[in-house]
Amino acid sequence: MSIDWKNLGFSYIKTDYRYIAKWQNGSWQKGELTTDNIIHIAESSTAIHYGQQCFEGLKAYGTKDGGIQIFRPDQNANRLNRSAKRLLMPEVPVDMFVDACVQVVKANEKFVPPYDSGATLYLRPFLIGVGDNIGVKPAPEYIFSIFCVPVGPYFKGGMTPVNFSLSEYDRAAPVGTGAAKVGGNYAGSLLPHKIAADGGFADCIYLDPLTHTKIEEVGAANFFGITADNTFVTPLSPSILPSITKYSLMHVAKEYLNMKVEERDCYIEKLDEFAEAGACGTAAVITPIGGIKVKDKLHVFHSETEVGPVTKKLYDTLVGIQKGDVEAPEGWIVKVK
Ligand SMILES: Cc1ncc(COP(=O)(O)O)c(C=O)c1O
C-alpha cells in the first residue's frame, strides 16, 4: 500500500498491528499485538449502553535522522487514568500504557510518516467496559487497546487561520465529565459541530456551562490568546479537558520564549484583549484562530489569512521539540528508534 504522506487528512486507515489487553478477575492480563481490527464484545457491555469508556490521543514523529519518537505518553496515561477513575474503571499502569504505545509504533513502523512530510502517526488508546451486565453499574471486565493511524492536519489548511462560531449548546456540565476524555462528551458535540460546519466555520467554541460568558474549548481543542504585551493566556475551568499540548505550550512560552503565562478566565465579551488567538491540541497542533463570530459580528484577531508572529514562534518551538529539532525538556520524549 502506498501512502501519499503530504496529502493525508485526518481519516482512518487500517494499519497492521494494534495492542489489546483484557482486565479480568480483578487484574490486567498480559497484552498482545494483533492484526485483527474488529473487537468482539458482549451485547450488554457498559461501553455500549452507559458510555463507560474513555480514550486518548497522542502522536509519534519521524525525526530528521530517521528515528521515531513519541511525545509525552506518560501524560496521556495519567489523563486516561483520571478519566478511568471518574467512570469507575480500572486504571492502566503508566508503564504498561507507555510500553504498549512503543510496541504499536514499532510494529507499524512503515506507517510512520517521514520527517519532512508534515504528517505524523496518531495513536488512539481506549479503555472500554465489557462483559455481561444489564443494570447501571461498572462492567465486570475491561479492554484496553491502542491502534494507530497516519494523519495530516486536523483542520484543513494546517497553519492557515480558520474561523469559529459560538455554540448554543454546552459540551459539559459544570461539575460533570468535561475534564475527562469520555465518549459521551464527543457524542454531544456532533450536532453543535455540524451546525458550525454548515455555517461555514471550522468548528464551534463552547462557553462555560454555568454563566455562558467565558471561553472553554474550541471544538476538540483548548483555547489560547496572546495579549498585546506578549502574555500567553488560556482558560482555567473544571469542565475543560486539560490539554497536554496546552500545558506543553505554557512551558514553551515561559521557558523557551520568555513570555508571561496566565491560566484564567477569558471572557467572550473581551476578545479585544488578544492580539492573536489559537486552538491547541494533539490533533489540532496549533491552529490559528482567524476570527470568532459573536452574535452577528466576526471578531478577527491578527488576520483571517496570516498566522500571527507569536503563534508562529510557539508552533515552531513546540513542533521542533516534537520532531526532535529543538531540545526537549527532560522526560518529554520517548524514543522508539
Ligand atoms: C475536548 C478536547 N479539548 C482539548 C483537547 C486537546 O488535548 P491534547 O492537547 O491533550 O490533545 C482535546 C484532544 O485531546 C479534546 O478532545
The ligand as a MOL file (V3000), in Angstrom:
LIG
                    3D

  0  0  0     0  0            999 V3000
M  V30 BEGIN CTAB
M  V30 COUNTS 16 16 0 0 0
M  V30 BEGIN ATOM
M  V30 1 C -12.2390 18.4270 24.0510 0
M  V30 2 C -10.7660 18.4790 23.8490 0
M  V30 3 N -10.0800 19.5410 24.3080 0
M  V30 4 C -8.7460 19.6240 24.1520 0
M  V30 5 C -8.0160 18.6430 23.5220 0
M  V30 6 C -6.5370 18.7680 23.3810 0
M  V30 7 O -5.8870 17.9300 24.2920 0
M  V30 8 P -4.4390 17.3780 23.9630 0
M  V30 9 O -3.5510 18.5480 23.7830 0
M  V30 10 O -4.0640 16.5900 25.1670 0
M  V30 11 O -4.5560 16.5670 22.7360 0
M  V30 12 C -8.6850 17.5230 23.0230 0
M  V30 13 C -7.9420 16.4400 22.3540 0
M  V30 14 O -7.4940 15.5390 23.0210 0
M  V30 15 C -10.0900 17.4340 23.1920 0
M  V30 16 O -10.7620 16.3730 22.7180 0
M  V30 END ATOM
M  V30 BEGIN BOND
M  V30 1 1 1 2
M  V30 2 1 2 3
M  V30 3 2 2 15
M  V30 4 2 3 4
M  V30 5 1 4 5
M  V30 6 1 5 6
M  V30 7 2 5 12
M  V30 8 1 6 7
M  V30 9 1 7 8
M  V30 10 2 8 9
M  V30 11 1 8 10
M  V30 12 1 8 11
M  V30 13 1 12 13
M  V30 14 1 12 15
M  V30 15 2 13 14
M  V30 16 1 15 16
M  V30 END BOND
M  V30 END CTAB
M  END
